[in-house]
Amino acid sequence: MVLIVSIVVIVVLALWIISLYNSLVKLRNNRENAFADIDVQLKQRHDLIPQLVATVKGYAAHEKDTLERVINARNGAMSAHTIDEKIKAENALSSALAGLKITLEAYPDLKANQNFLQLQEEIADLENKLSAVRRYFNSATKELNNAVETFPSNLIAGMFGFRKEIMFDLGAQRATLEEAPKIEF
């Protein structure tokens, strides 16, 4: 009878240890998965920001070229001395103004401003997503750390090399890093 009770106690203890170990493994894997989500968002940020900046710069360059043509044509018209030079310069200015008018008709609300606003909006959205996955990662880390440090799972954690993990903390750089990146042209 004592042998049966001893075997039952050993089996229950073994099942309990296995259960705690499996819980710790699941928590560790959950934390690693949470960090993989951060990697995805960081990759998206690394890919998205240069693409958005290039798009906005390309659009701004188009508007800049149109405005520069108008300014250069205006300067040419003002510096023309002879009638032929003035006619030629005014035709160039009219052509440049027509190009500007077409640009403004196609983009009546100054799409360059919209592109800059969209860039800021996309960056803010991406930073919010990144913030959310960081919070999830920290939550997963907290669950693992609680299991690693609390009794009785701390006994199993110590035996199998589970340790307290660090949070995704910005430390002393928190004030500057919590702001969305500022893109200047």
N, C-alpha and C positions, 0 to 999 in steps of 0.2 A: 504494500500500500504506500509506503514512504517512497519507494522507487517510482511509482506512478505519479505521485504528487510532485516529486523532484523533476521528472521528465516534463510534466505539464508546465511547471514553473519555468523551466529552461526554454521550452517551446514558446511560451507566452513572452518571456523576456527577449528571445531571439526575434519574434515577430514584432515586438515593440521597437527593438533596435533597428530592424529593417525598415519599419514604418517611419521612424524618425530620420533615418539616413535618406530614404526616398524623398521625404519632405524637404530635407536640406538640398538635395540634388535638384528638385523641382524649383525651389526658390533661387538657387544659383543659376539655373538655366533661364528662369524668368528674368533675372537681372541681366544676363548676357543678351537675351533677346531685346530687352529694353534699350541696351546700349547699341545694339544693331539698328534699332529705330532711330537713335540719335545719329548714327553714321549715315543713314539714308537721308535724313533731313540736312545734315552737313554737306553731303554730296550734292543734294539739290540746290542748296545755297551756293556752293562753289560753282555749280554749273549755271544757275539761273542769273545770278548777279552780273557776271560778265556779259551774258547774252542780252539782258535787259539794258545794260549800260551801252553796249554796242548798238542796239536798236535805237535807243534814244539819241545817241550821238549821231547815228546815220540820219535820223529824221531832222535833228537840229542842224546838221551840216546842209541838208537840202534847203531848209529855210534860210540858213545863213547865206548860202550861195545866191538864192533869190534876192535877198535884201542887199547883198553886196553888188549884184548886177544893177539893182535900182540905184544905189548910192553912186556907183561908178558912172552910170549913165547920167545921173543928175550932175555930178561933178564935170563930166565931159560936156554936158549941155551948157553949164555955166561958164566954162572956159573957152567955148567956141567963139571965134572972132569973125569969120566970114559967114556970109549967108549959107554957102554950101556946107560949111562945118556945122553951122547951127541946125540946118535941116537934117543933116546926117545924125547929129547928136540928139536932136529931139525925136527922131525916128527910133533911135536906139533906146532913148528913155521911154518912149511910148511902148516899145516892145517889152522892155523890162517891167514897166508898170502893168502891162497886160499879163505878163507871167505872174506878177505878184497878185493881181486880181484873181487869176485862175486859182492860184494857191489859196487865197483867202476864201474864194467861193467853195473850193473843195474842202476847206477846213475852217468854217466860219467861226468856230469857238476856239481858234488857235490851238490846234491839236498838239503843238509842242508842249504847251502847258499841261495838257491832258496826259501826254506821254511821261512828263516828269512826275505828275501826280500818280500815274499808274505805276511807275517805277517805285515810288515811295510806298504805294499801297501793296505792291507785290513783296517788297522787302519786309514791310511790317507784317504781312500775312505769314511769310516764311519764318520770321523771327517768333511769331506767336506759336506756330507749329513746333518750332524748335524748343521753345519754352515748355510747351505741353509734353513733348517726349522727354525732356529733362526732368520734369516733375514726375512722370511715370517711372523713369529710371530711378529717381531718388526714392520713390515709394517702394519699388521692388527691392532696392538696396536696404531700405529700412526693415522690410519684412525679413530679408535674409539675416541682417544684423541682429534683429530681435531673436530669431531662432538660434543663431550662433551664440548669443550671450545669455539666453534664459535657460533656466533649469527645467527639465532634464536634458533638453536637446543640446545644451552646451557640452555635455559629457560626450555625446556621439560626435558632435562637431569637432571637438578637440582630438578625438581618437582618429578621425578620418581627414584631418587637415583643413577643415572649413575654418575660415577666419573672418573677422569683421572687415567689411569692404568700405571703401571711401565713397562719399556722396559726390555728385557732380556739383561741386561748390566752386564758385568763382573766387572765393577768398578776398584778398585785398584789392583785386581788380574788379570787383563786383560793380562798382559805380560806373565805370567806363564800359564794361562788357555787357551790361544789361541793356544798354541803349542799342537800338538798331544801327547798323553801320551807316555812316553818312557818306554819300557819294557826291563828289564835287566835280564840276566840269570846268 
